Amino acid sequence: MRLLPGLVAGAVLGVTEVIFSLSLGSLVFSGDLAPYLPFGIGIALVTSIVMLIGVSLTSLVTGVIGSTQDTTSVILG
């Protein structure tokens, strides 16, 4: 019974993180870096996946989730 809320929360967070990674990758890889946009989006998605799995498996506190930071992407953009 406790598995269903975790799966729903994980699915919602996953969809949100994909959208967030797409937008931040597009922000960083704009202008002169626009030809490399597919690589940038791939980098953002893989980084998000690794970070989310790493935080969820190594956190000592239950219910902790991680997300990408938008501040560094804005500075890079």
N, CA, C and O atoms as a Maestro MAE file, in Angstrom:
{
 s_m_m2io_version
 :::
 2.0.0
}

f_m_ct {
 s_m_title
 :::
 protein
 m_atom[308] {
  # First column is atom index #
  i_m_mmod_type
  r_m_x_coord
  r_m_y_coord
  r_m_z_coord
  i_m_residue_number
  s_m_chain_name
  s_m_pdb_residue_name
  s_m_pdb_atom_name
  i_m_atomic_number
  :::
  1 25 0.808 -1.198 0.000 1 A "MET " " N  " 7
  2 3 0.000 0.000 0.000 1 A "MET " " CA " 6
  3 2 0.853 1.264 0.000 1 A "MET " " C  " 6
  4 15 0.433 2.298 -0.519 1 A "MET " " O  " 8
  5 25 2.044 1.183 0.579 2 A "ARG " " N  " 7
  6 3 2.904 2.367 0.612 2 A "ARG " " CA " 6
  7 2 3.674 2.543 -0.691 2 A "ARG " " C  " 6
  8 15 4.306 3.578 -0.902 2 A "ARG " " O  " 8
  9 25 3.626 1.548 -1.557 3 A "LEU " " N  " 7
  10 3 4.372 1.615 -2.807 3 A "LEU " " CA " 6
  11 2 3.704 2.552 -3.811 3 A "LEU " " C  " 6
  12 15 4.395 3.255 -4.547 3 A "LEU " " O  " 8
  13 25 2.397 2.571 -3.850 4 A "LEU " " N  " 7
  14 3 1.671 3.374 -4.828 4 A "LEU " " CA " 6
  15 2 1.930 4.879 -4.697 4 A "LEU " " C  " 6
  16 15 2.182 5.526 -5.713 4 A "LEU " " O  " 8
  17 25 1.881 5.467 -3.496 5 A "PRO " " N  " 7
  18 3 2.195 6.902 -3.413 5 A "PRO " " CA " 6
  19 2 3.617 7.232 -3.853 5 A "PRO " " C  " 6
  20 15 3.858 8.280 -4.451 5 A "PRO " " O  " 8
  21 25 4.551 6.343 -3.558 6 A "GLY " " N  " 7
  22 3 5.933 6.561 -3.987 6 A "GLY " " CA " 6
  23 2 6.080 6.510 -5.496 6 A "GLY " " C  " 6
  24 15 6.810 7.308 -6.083 6 A "GLY " " O  " 8
  25 25 5.386 5.570 -6.122 7 A "LEU " " N  " 7
  26 3 5.439 5.475 -7.587 7 A "LEU " " CA " 6
  27 2 4.788 6.678 -8.261 7 A "LEU " " C  " 6
  28 15 5.296 7.183 -9.262 7 A "LEU " " O  " 8
  29 25 3.676 7.131 -7.718 8 A "VAL " " N  " 7
  30 3 3.006 8.305 -8.292 8 A "VAL " " CA " 6
  31 2 3.884 9.548 -8.135 8 A "VAL " " C  " 6
  32 15 4.032 10.335 -9.070 8 A "VAL " " O  " 8
  33 25 4.457 9.714 -6.958 9 A "ALA " " N  " 7
  34 3 5.333 10.861 -6.733 9 A "ALA " " CA " 6
  35 2 6.559 10.803 -7.633 9 A "ALA " " C  " 6
  36 15 6.998 11.828 -8.156 9 A "ALA " " O  " 8
  37 25 7.113 9.609 -7.815 10 A "GLY " " N  " 7
  38 3 8.266 9.456 -8.696 10 A "GLY " " CA " 6
  39 2 7.930 9.761 -10.146 10 A "GLY " " C  " 6
  40 15 8.728 10.373 -10.854 10 A "GLY " " O  " 8
  41 25 6.749 9.335 -10.592 11 A "ALA " " N  " 7
  42 3 6.340 9.610 -11.974 11 A "ALA " " CA " 6
  43 2 6.117 11.102 -12.197 11 A "ALA " " C  " 6
  44 15 6.532 11.648 -13.219 11 A "ALA " " O  " 8
  45 25 5.468 11.756 -11.251 12 A "VAL " " N  " 7
  46 3 5.227 13.201 -11.376 12 A "VAL " " CA " 6
  47 2 6.548 13.960 -11.351 12 A "VAL " " C  " 6
  48 15 6.754 14.877 -12.146 12 A "VAL " " O  " 8
  49 25 7.436 13.584 -10.448 13 A "LEU " " N  " 7
  50 3 8.744 14.241 -10.376 13 A "LEU " " CA " 6
  51 2 9.557 13.983 -11.637 13 A "LEU " " C  " 6
  52 15 10.257 14.876 -12.115 13 A "LEU " " O  " 8
  53 25 9.473 12.776 -12.176 14 A "GLY " " N  " 7
  54 3 10.205 12.457 -13.404 14 A "GLY " " CA " 6
  55 2 9.743 13.293 -14.582 14 A "GLY " " C  " 6
  56 15 10.564 13.812 -15.338 14 A "GLY " " O  " 8
  57 25 8.433 13.427 -14.743 15 A "VAL " " N  " 7
  58 3 7.903 14.251 -15.843 15 A "VAL " " CA " 6
  59 2 8.299 15.714 -15.656 15 A "VAL " " C  " 6
  60 15 8.695 16.387 -16.608 15 A "VAL " " O  " 8
  61 25 8.189 16.193 -14.430 16 A "THR " " N  " 7
  62 3 8.573 17.581 -14.145 16 A "THR " " CA " 6
  63 2 10.049 17.802 -14.411 16 A "THR " " C  " 6
  64 15 10.437 18.831 -14.965 16 A "THR " " O  " 8
  65 25 10.868 16.850 -14.023 17 A "GLU " " N  " 7
  66 3 12.322 16.990 -14.207 17 A "GLU " " CA " 6
  67 2 12.709 16.944 -15.681 17 A "GLU " " C  " 6
  68 15 13.637 17.640 -16.092 17 A "GLU " " O  " 8
  69 25 12.020 16.143 -16.479 18 A "VAL " " N  " 7
  70 3 12.293 16.114 -17.923 18 A "VAL " " CA " 6
  71 2 11.986 17.463 -18.546 18 A "VAL " " C  " 6
  72 15 12.784 17.980 -19.328 18 A "VAL " " O  " 8
  73 25 10.850 18.034 -18.211 19 A "ILE " " N  " 7
  74 3 10.482 19.349 -18.748 19 A "ILE " " CA " 6
  75 2 11.472 20.410 -18.284 19 A "ILE " " C  " 6
  76 15 11.883 21.268 -19.066 19 A "ILE " " O  " 8
  77 25 11.853 20.349 -17.013 20 A "PHE " " N  " 7
  78 3 12.800 21.313 -16.472 20 A "PHE " " CA " 6
  79 2 14.163 21.180 -17.141 20 A "PHE " " C  " 6
  80 15 14.803 22.187 -17.440 20 A "PHE " " O  " 8
  81 25 14.614 19.950 -17.378 21 A "SER " " N  " 7
  82 3 15.907 19.733 -18.036 21 A "SER " " CA " 6
  83 2 15.886 20.219 -19.478 21 A "SER " " C  " 6
  84 15 16.868 20.790 -19.954 21 A "SER " " O  " 8
  85 25 14.784 19.998 -20.173 22 A "LEU " " N  " 7
  86 3 14.665 20.497 -21.548 22 A "LEU " " CA " 6
  87 2 14.756 22.018 -21.597 22 A "LEU " " C  " 6
  88 15 15.438 22.579 -22.456 22 A "LEU " " O  " 8
  89 25 14.076 22.672 -20.685 23 A "SER " " N  " 7
  90 3 14.091 24.137 -20.707 23 A "SER " " CA " 6
  91 2 15.452 24.702 -20.319 23 A "SER " " C  " 6
  92 15 15.915 25.672 -20.919 23 A "SER " " O  " 8
  93 25 16.094 24.104 -19.324 24 A "LEU " " N  " 7
  94 3 17.408 24.616 -18.921 24 A "LEU " " CA " 6
  95 2 18.479 24.296 -19.951 24 A "LEU " " C  " 6
  96 15 19.381 25.103 -20.176 24 A "LEU " " O  " 8
  97 25 18.390 23.131 -20.577 25 A "GLY " " N  " 7
  98 3 19.331 22.813 -21.652 25 A "GLY " " CA " 6
  99 2 19.165 23.748 -22.835 25 A "GLY " " C  " 6
  100 15 20.149 24.147 -23.457 25 A "GLY " " O  " 8
  101 25 17.924 24.101 -23.149 26 A "SER " " N  " 7
  102 3 17.673 25.046 -24.236 26 A "SER " " CA " 6
  103 2 18.160 26.446 -23.894 26 A "SER " " C  " 6
  104 15 18.584 27.200 -24.771 26 A "SER " " O  " 8
  105 25 18.095 26.785 -22.616 27 A "LEU " " N  " 7
  106 3 18.569 28.100 -22.192 27 A "LEU " " CA " 6
  107 2 20.081 28.208 -22.317 27 A "LEU " " C  " 6
  108 15 20.597 29.211 -22.809 27 A "LEU " " O  " 8
  109 25 20.790 27.180 -21.873 28 A "VAL " " N  " 7
  110 3 22.256 27.223 -21.907 28 A "VAL " " CA " 6
  111 2 22.768 27.119 -23.338 28 A "VAL " " C  " 6
  112 15 23.698 27.832 -23.715 28 A "VAL " " O  " 8
  113 25 22.170 26.237 -24.139 29 A "PHE " " N  " 7
  114 3 22.647 26.012 -25.500 29 A "PHE " " CA " 6
  115 2 21.830 26.834 -26.498 29 A "PHE " " C  " 6
  116 15 21.195 26.286 -27.399 29 A "PHE " " O  " 8
  117 25 21.856 28.129 -26.326 30 A "SER " " N  " 7
  118 3 21.210 29.045 -27.265 30 A "SER " " CA " 6
  119 2 22.285 29.972 -27.841 30 A "SER " " C  " 6
  120 15 23.428 29.972 -27.384 30 A "SER " " O  " 8
  121 25 21.916 30.728 -28.812 31 A "GLY " " N  " 7
  122 3 22.871 31.651 -29.425 31 A "GLY " " CA " 6
  123 2 23.907 30.918 -30.259 31 A "GLY " " C  " 6
  124 15 23.559 30.157 -31.163 31 A "GLY " " O  " 8
  125 25 25.178 31.145 -29.958 32 A "ASP " " N  " 7
  126 3 26.259 30.513 -30.714 32 A "ASP " " CA " 6
  127 2 26.328 29.003 -30.499 32 A "ASP " " C  " 6
  128 15 26.873 28.281 -31.334 32 A "ASP " " O  " 8
  129 25 25.781 28.527 -29.390 33 A "LEU " " N  " 7
  130 3 25.824 27.092 -29.093 33 A "LEU " " CA " 6
  131 2 24.596 26.347 -29.604 33 A "LEU " " C  " 6
  132 15 24.429 25.165 -29.302 33 A "LEU " " O  " 8
  133 25 23.745 27.002 -30.362 34 A "ALA " " N  " 7
  134 3 22.507 26.394 -30.851 34 A "ALA " " CA " 6
  135 2 22.734 25.120 -31.680 34 A "ALA " " C  " 6
  136 15 21.907 24.211 -31.601 34 A "ALA " " O  " 8
  137 25 23.803 25.008 -32.462 35 A "PRO " " N  " 7
  138 3 24.010 23.739 -33.181 35 A "PRO " " CA " 6
  139 2 24.221 22.532 -32.260 35 A "PRO " " C  " 6
  140 15 24.029 21.390 -32.677 35 A "PRO " " O  " 8
  141 25 24.609 22.783 -31.029 36 A "TYR " " N  " 7
  142 3 24.876 21.711 -30.078 36 A "TYR " " CA " 6
  143 2 23.702 21.465 -29.127 36 A "TYR " " C  " 6
  144 15 23.863 20.798 -28.104 36 A "TYR " " O  " 8
  145 25 22.530 21.998 -29.459 37 A "LEU " " N  " 7
  146 3 21.364 21.876 -28.595 37 A "LEU " " CA " 6
  147 2 20.978 20.422 -28.305 37 A "LEU " " C  " 6
  148 15 20.678 20.115 -27.151 37 A "LEU " " O  " 8
  149 25 20.969 19.517 -29.280 38 A "PRO " " N  " 7
  150 3 20.631 18.120 -28.941 38 A "PRO " " CA " 6
  151 2 21.599 17.490 -27.931 38 A "PRO " " C  " 6
  152 15 21.185 16.729 -27.057 38 A "PRO " " O  " 8
  153 25 22.876 17.811 -28.061 39 A "PHE " " N  " 7
  154 3 23.844 17.301 -27.092 39 A "PHE " " CA " 6
  155 2 23.603 17.906 -25.713 39 A "PHE " " C  " 6
  156 15 23.713 17.216 -24.700 39 A "PHE " " O  " 8
  157 25 23.278 19.184 -25.677 40 A "GLY " " N  " 7
  158 3 23.020 19.867 -24.408 40 A "GLY " " CA " 6
  159 2 21.799 19.312 -23.700 40 A "GLY " " C  " 6
  160 15 21.805 19.154 -22.479 40 A "GLY " " O  " 8
  161 25 20.750 19.016 -24.456 41 A "ILE " " N  " 7
  162 3 19.556 18.443 -23.850 41 A "ILE " " CA " 6
  163 2 19.864 17.043 -23.333 41 A "ILE " " C  " 6
  164 15 19.400 16.661 -22.258 41 A "ILE " " O  " 8
  165 25 20.639 16.279 -24.089 42 A "GLY " " N  " 7
  166 3 21.032 14.952 -23.626 42 A "GLY " " CA " 6
  167 2 21.862 15.006 -22.355 42 A "GLY " " C  " 6
  168 15 21.671 14.200 -21.445 42 A "GLY " " O  " 8
  169 25 22.779 15.952 -22.297 43 A "ILE " " N  " 7
  170 3 23.595 16.121 -21.099 43 A "ILE " " CA " 6
  171 2 22.716 16.479 -19.910 43 A "ILE " " C  " 6
  172 15 22.900 15.939 -18.819 43 A "ILE " " O  " 8
  173 25 21.763 17.383 -20.108 44 A "ALA " " N  " 7
  174 3 20.879 17.795 -19.020 44 A "ALA " " CA " 6
  175 2 20.012 16.636 -18.534 44 A "ALA " " C  " 6
  176 15 19.808 16.482 -17.330 44 A "ALA " " O  " 8
  177 25 19.502 15.824 -19.453 45 A "LEU " " N  " 7
  178 3 18.658 14.700 -19.052 45 A "LEU " " CA " 6
  179 2 19.449 13.629 -18.302 45 A "LEU " " C  " 6
  180 15 18.998 13.127 -17.273 45 A "LEU " " O  " 8
  181 25 20.626 13.283 -18.819 46 A "VAL " " N  " 7
  182 3 21.444 12.263 -18.159 46 A "VAL " " CA " 6
  183 2 21.891 12.740 -16.783 46 A "VAL " " C  " 6
  184 15 21.894 11.964 -15.828 46 A "VAL " " O  " 8
  185 25 22.262 13.996 -16.679 47 A "THR " " N  " 7
  186 3 22.680 14.545 -15.392 47 A "THR " " CA " 6
  187 2 21.535 14.508 -14.393 47 A "THR " " C  " 6
  188 15 21.740 14.173 -13.227 47 A "THR " " O  " 8
  189 25 20.331 14.849 -14.841 48 A "SER " " N  " 7
  190 3 19.172 14.803 -13.947 48 A "SER " " CA " 6
  191 2 18.881 13.387 -13.481 48 A "SER " " C  " 6
  192 15 18.581 13.169 -12.308 48 A "SER " " O  " 8
  193 25 18.968 12.427 -14.387 49 A "ILE " " N  " 7
  194 3 18.711 11.032 -14.022 49 A "ILE " " CA " 6
  195 2 19.725 10.551 -12.992 49 A "ILE " " C  " 6
  196 15 19.355 9.948 -11.985 49 A "ILE " " O  " 8
  197 25 20.994 10.816 -13.244 50 A "VAL " " N  " 7
  198 3 22.041 10.373 -12.316 50 A "VAL " " CA " 6
  199 2 21.871 11.042 -10.957 50 A "VAL " " C  " 6
  200 15 22.030 10.395 -9.921 50 A "VAL " " O  " 8
  201 25 21.551 12.327 -10.956 51 A "MET " " N  " 7
  202 3 21.407 13.055 -9.704 51 A "MET " " CA " 6
  203 2 20.197 12.570 -8.919 51 A "MET " " C  " 6
  204 15 20.288 12.375 -7.707 51 A "MET " " O  " 8
  205 25 19.062 12.370 -9.592 52 A "LEU " " N  " 7
  206 3 17.856 11.910 -8.894 52 A "LEU " " CA " 6
  207 2 18.037 10.512 -8.316 52 A "LEU " " C  " 6
  208 15 17.622 10.250 -7.187 52 A "LEU " " O  " 8
  209 25 18.650 9.619 -9.075 53 A "ILE " " N  " 7
  210 3 18.888 8.264 -8.565 53 A "ILE " " CA " 6
  211 2 19.901 8.300 -7.420 53 A "ILE " " C  " 6
  212 15 19.728 7.617 -6.410 53 A "ILE " " O  " 8
  213 25 20.943 9.088 -7.578 54 A "GLY " " N  " 7
  214 3 21.948 9.185 -6.527 54 A "GLY " " CA " 6
  215 2 21.394 9.732 -5.225 54 A "GLY " " C  " 6
  216 15 21.697 9.206 -4.154 54 A "GLY " " O  " 8
  217 25 20.591 10.772 -5.301 55 A "VAL " " N  " 7
  218 3 20.011 11.357 -4.094 55 A "VAL " " CA " 6
  219 2 19.021 10.393 -3.454 55 A "VAL " " C  " 6
  220 15 19.003 10.237 -2.233 55 A "VAL " " O  " 8
  221 25 18.199 9.748 -4.275 56 A "SER " " N  " 7
  222 3 17.191 8.866 -3.699 56 A "SER " " CA " 6
  223 2 17.800 7.614 -3.060 56 A "SER " " C  " 6
  224 15 17.255 7.104 -2.082 56 A "SER " " O  " 8
  225 25 18.904 7.117 -3.587 57 A "LEU " " N  " 7
  226 3 19.505 5.912 -3.030 57 A "LEU " " CA " 6
  227 2 20.460 6.175 -1.876 57 A "LEU " " C  " 6
  228 15 20.666 5.293 -1.043 57 A "LEU " " O  " 8
  229 25 21.043 7.352 -1.805 58 A "THR " " N  " 7
  230 3 22.053 7.612 -0.779 58 A "THR " " CA " 6
  231 2 21.581 8.517 0.345 58 A "THR " " C  " 6
  232 15 22.325 8.732 1.302 58 A "THR " " O  " 8
  233 25 20.381 9.051 0.265 59 A "SER " " N  " 7
  234 3 19.899 9.946 1.308 59 A "SER " " CA " 6
  235 2 19.546 9.164 2.566 59 A "SER " " C  " 6
  236 15 18.928 8.103 2.491 59 A "SER " " O  " 8
  237 25 19.932 9.681 3.700 60 A "LEU " " N  " 7
  238 3 19.610 9.044 4.964 60 A "LEU " " CA " 6
  239 2 18.233 9.447 5.474 60 A "LEU " " C  " 6
  240 15 17.693 8.813 6.380 60 A "LEU " " O  " 8
  241 25 17.670 10.491 4.901 61 A "VAL " " N  " 7
  242 3 16.355 10.989 5.307 61 A "VAL " " CA " 6
  243 2 15.331 10.531 4.280 61 A "VAL " " C  " 6
  244 15 15.540 10.705 3.079 61 A "VAL " " O  " 8
  245 25 14.234 9.952 4.735 62 A "THR " " N  " 7
  246 3 13.207 9.501 3.800 62 A "THR " " CA " 6
  247 2 12.419 10.690 3.264 62 A "THR " " C  " 6
  248 15 12.210 11.678 3.967 62 A "THR " " O  " 8
  249 25 11.992 10.583 2.029 63 A "GLY " " N  " 7
  250 3 11.187 11.637 1.419 63 A "GLY " " CA " 6
  251 2 11.989 12.782 0.838 63 A "GLY " " C  " 6
  252 15 11.408 13.798 0.454 63 A "GLY " " O  " 8
  253 25 13.299 12.654 0.759 64 A "VAL " " N  " 7
  254 3 14.133 13.708 0.206 64 A "VAL " " CA " 6
  255 2 14.225 13.525 -1.303 64 A "VAL " " C  " 6
  256 15 14.497 12.428 -1.791 64 A "VAL " " O  " 8
  257 25 13.996 14.601 -2.029 65 A "ILE " " N  " 7
  258 3 14.149 14.567 -3.478 65 A "ILE " " CA " 6
  259 2 15.105 15.667 -3.881 65 A "ILE " " C  " 6
  260 15 15.217 16.688 -3.202 65 A "ILE " " O  " 8
  261 25 15.786 15.457 -4.980 66 A "GLY " " N  " 7
  262 3 16.704 16.459 -5.501 66 A "GLY " " CA " 6
  263 2 16.206 16.954 -6.842 66 A "GLY " " C  " 6
  264 15 15.404 16.293 -7.502 66 A "GLY " " O  " 8
  265 25 16.672 18.088 -7.229 67 A "SER " " N  " 7
  266 3 16.290 18.649 -8.520 67 A "SER " " CA " 6
  267 2 17.441 19.495 -9.041 67 A "SER " " C  " 6
  268 15 18.333 19.893 -8.292 67 A "SER " " O  " 8
  269 25 17.402 19.759 -10.339 68 A "THR " " N  " 7
  270 3 18.454 20.587 -10.922 68 A "THR " " CA " 6
  271 2 18.297 22.023 -10.478 68 A "THR " " C  " 6
  272 15 17.187 22.481 -10.205 68 A "THR " " O  " 8
  273 25 19.400 22.729 -10.406 69 A "GLN " " N  " 7
  274 3 19.368 24.131 -10.020 69 A "GLN " " CA " 6
  275 2 19.272 24.996 -11.259 69 A "GLN " " C  " 6
  276 15 19.994 24.792 -12.234 69 A "GLN " " O  " 8
  277 25 18.385 25.950 -11.211 70 A "ASP " " N  " 7
  278 3 18.229 26.827 -12.356 70 A "ASP " " CA " 6
  279 2 19.152 28.028 -12.296 70 A "ASP " " C  " 6
  280 15 19.376 28.672 -13.321 70 A "ASP " " O  " 8
  281 25 19.689 28.348 -11.143 71 A "THR " " N  " 7
  282 3 20.528 29.546 -11.028 71 A "THR " " CA " 6
  283 2 21.807 29.419 -11.838 71 A "THR " " C  " 6
  284 15 22.219 30.373 -12.497 71 A "THR " " O  " 8
  285 25 22.438 28.257 -11.799 72 A "THR " " N  " 7
  286 3 23.677 28.094 -12.560 72 A "THR " " CA " 6
  287 2 23.396 28.081 -14.070 72 A "THR " " C  " 6
  288 15 24.221 28.542 -14.859 72 A "THR " " O  " 8
  289 25 22.250 27.561 -14.463 73 A "SER " " N  " 7
  290 3 21.897 27.573 -15.894 73 A "SER " " CA " 6
  291 2 21.651 28.982 -16.397 73 A "SER " " C  " 6
  292 15 22.001 29.313 -17.530 73 A "SER " " O  " 8
  293 25 21.056 29.803 -15.566 74 A "VAL " " N  " 7
  294 3 20.820 31.195 -15.969 74 A "VAL " " CA " 6
  295 2 22.141 31.929 -16.107 74 A "VAL " " C  " 6
  296 15 22.311 32.724 -17.031 74 A "VAL " " O  " 8
  297 25 23.078 31.675 -15.205 75 A "ILE " " N  " 7
  298 3 24.391 32.323 -15.294 75 A "ILE " " CA " 6
  299 2 25.132 31.848 -16.534 75 A "ILE " " C  " 6
  300 15 25.757 32.655 -17.223 75 A "ILE " " O  " 8
  301 25 25.075 30.541 -16.836 76 A "LEU " " N  " 7
  302 3 25.735 30.021 -18.028 76 A "LEU " " CA " 6
  303 2 25.074 30.519 -19.312 76 A "LEU " " C  " 6
  304 15 25.747 30.731 -20.321 76 A "LEU " " O  " 8
  305 25 23.753 30.703 -19.269 77 A "GLY " " N  " 7
  306 3 23.029 31.166 -20.444 77 A "GLY " " CA " 6
  307 2 23.342 32.600 -20.745 77 A "GLY " " C  " 6
  308 15 22.816 33.157 -21.708 77 A "GLY " " O  " 8
  :::
 }
 m_bond[307] {
  # First column is bond index #
  i_m_from
  i_m_to
  i_m_order
  :::
  1 1 2 1
  2 2 3 1
  3 3 4 2
  4 3 5 1
  5 5 6 1
  6 6 7 1
  7 7 8 2
  8 7 9 1
  9 9 10 1
  10 10 11 1
  11 11 12 2
  12 11 13 1
  13 13 14 1
  14 14 15 1
  15 15 16 2
  16 15 17 1
  17 17 18 1
  18 18 19 1
  19 19 20 2
  20 19 21 1
  21 21 22 1
  22 22 23 1
  23 23 24 2
  24 23 25 1
  25 25 26 1
  26 26 27 1
  27 27 28 2
  28 27 29 1
  29 29 30 1
  30 30 31 1
  31 31 32 2
  32 31 33 1
  33 33 34 1
  34 34 35 1
  35 35 36 2
  36 35 37 1
  37 37 38 1
  38 38 39 1
  39 39 40 2
  40 39 41 1
  41 41 42 1
  42 42 43 1
  43 43 44 2
  44 43 45 1
  45 45 46 1
  46 46 47 1
  47 47 48 2
  48 47 49 1
  49 49 50 1
  50 50 51 1
  51 51 52 2
  52 51 53 1
  53 53 54 1
  54 54 55 1
  55 55 56 2
  56 55 57 1
  57 57 58 1
  58 58 59 1
  59 59 60 2
  60 59 61 1
  61 61 62 1
  62 62 63 1
  63 63 64 2
  64 63 65 1
  65 65 66 1
  66 66 67 1
  67 67 68 2
  68 67 69 1
  69 69 70 1
  70 70 71 1
  71 71 72 2
  72 71 73 1
  73 73 74 1
  74 74 75 1
  75 75 76 2
  76 75 77 1
  77 77 78 1
  78 78 79 1
  79 79 80 2
  80 79 81 1
  81 81 82 1
  82 82 83 1
  83 83 84 2
  84 83 85 1
  85 85 86 1
  86 86 87 1
  87 87 88 2
  88 87 89 1
  89 89 90 1
  90 90 91 1
  91 91 92 2
  92 91 93 1
  93 93 94 1
  94 94 95 1
  95 95 96 2
  96 95 97 1
  97 97 98 1
  98 98 99 1
  99 99 100 2
  100 99 101 1
  101 101 102 1
  102 102 103 1
  103 103 104 2
  104 103 105 1
  105 105 106 1
  106 106 107 1
  107 107 108 2
  108 107 109 1
  109 109 110 1
  110 110 111 1
  111 111 112 2
  112 111 113 1
  113 113 114 1
  114 114 115 1
  115 115 116 2
  116 115 117 1
  117 117 118 1
  118 118 119 1
  119 119 120 2
  120 119 121 1
  121 121 122 1
  122 122 123 1
  123 123 124 2
  124 123 125 1
  125 125 126 1
  126 126 127 1
  127 127 128 2
  128 127 129 1
  129 129 130 1
  130 130 131 1
  131 131 132 2
  132 131 133 1
  133 133 134 1
  134 134 135 1
  135 135 136 2
  136 135 137 1
  137 137 138 1
  138 138 139 1
  139 139 140 2
  140 139 141 1
  141 141 142 1
  142 142 143 1
  143 143 144 2
  144 143 145 1
  145 145 146 1
  146 146 147 1
  147 147 148 2
  148 147 149 1
  149 149 150 1
  150 150 151 1
  151 151 152 2
  152 151 153 1
  153 153 154 1
  154 154 155 1
  155 155 156 2
  156 155 157 1
  157 157 158 1
  158 158 159 1
  159 159 160 2
  160 159 161 1
  161 161 162 1
  162 162 163 1
  163 163 164 2
  164 163 165 1
  165 165 166 1
  166 166 167 1
  167 167 168 2
  168 167 169 1
  169 169 170 1
  170 170 171 1
  171 171 172 2
  172 171 173 1
  173 173 174 1
  174 174 175 1
  175 175 176 2
  176 175 177 1
  177 177 178 1
  178 178 179 1
  179 179 180 2
  180 179 181 1
  181 181 182 1
  182 182 183 1
  183 183 184 2
  184 183 185 1
  185 185 186 1
  186 186 187 1
  187 187 188 2
  188 187 189 1
  189 189 190 1
  190 190 191 1
  191 191 192 2
  192 191 193 1
  193 193 194 1
  194 194 195 1
  195 195 196 2
  196 195 197 1
  197 197 198 1
  198 198 199 1
  199 199 200 2
  200 199 201 1
  201 201 202 1
  202 202 203 1
  203 203 204 2
  204 203 205 1
  205 205 206 1
  206 206 207 1
  207 207 208 2
  208 207 209 1
  209 209 210 1
  210 210 211 1
  211 211 212 2
  212 211 213 1
  213 213 214 1
  214 214 215 1
  215 215 216 2
  216 215 217 1
  217 217 218 1
  218 218 219 1
  219 219 220 2
  220 219 221 1
  221 221 222 1
  222 222 223 1
  223 223 224 2
  224 223 225 1
  225 225 226 1
  226 226 227 1
  227 227 228 2
  228 227 229 1
  229 229 230 1
  230 230 231 1
  231 231 232 2
  232 231 233 1
  233 233 234 1
  234 234 235 1
  235 235 236 2
  236 235 237 1
  237 237 238 1
  238 238 239 1
  239 239 240 2
  240 239 241 1
  241 241 242 1
  242 242 243 1
  243 243 244 2
  244 243 245 1
  245 245 246 1
  246 246 247 1
  247 247 248 2
  248 247 249 1
  249 249 250 1
  250 250 251 1
  251 251 252 2
  252 251 253 1
  253 253 254 1
  254 254 255 1
  255 255 256 2
  256 255 257 1
  257 257 258 1
  258 258 259 1
  259 259 260 2
  260 259 261 1
  261 261 262 1
  262 262 263 1
  263 263 264 2
  264 263 265 1
  265 265 266 1
  266 266 267 1
  267 267 268 2
  268 267 269 1
  269 269 270 1
  270 270 271 1
  271 271 272 2
  272 271 273 1
  273 273 274 1
  274 274 275 1
  275 275 276 2
  276 275 277 1
  277 277 278 1
  278 278 279 1
  279 279 280 2
  280 279 281 1
  281 281 282 1
  282 282 283 1
  283 283 284 2
  284 283 285 1
  285 285 286 1
  286 286 287 1
  287 287 288 2
  288 287 289 1
  289 289 290 1
  290 290 291 1
  291 291 292 2
  292 291 293 1
  293 293 294 1
  294 294 295 1
  295 295 296 2
  296 295 297 1
  297 297 298 1
  298 298 299 1
  299 299 300 2
  300 299 301 1
  301 301 302 1
  302 302 303 1
  303 303 304 2
  304 303 305 1
  305 305 306 1
  306 306 307 1
  307 307 308 2
  :::
 }
}
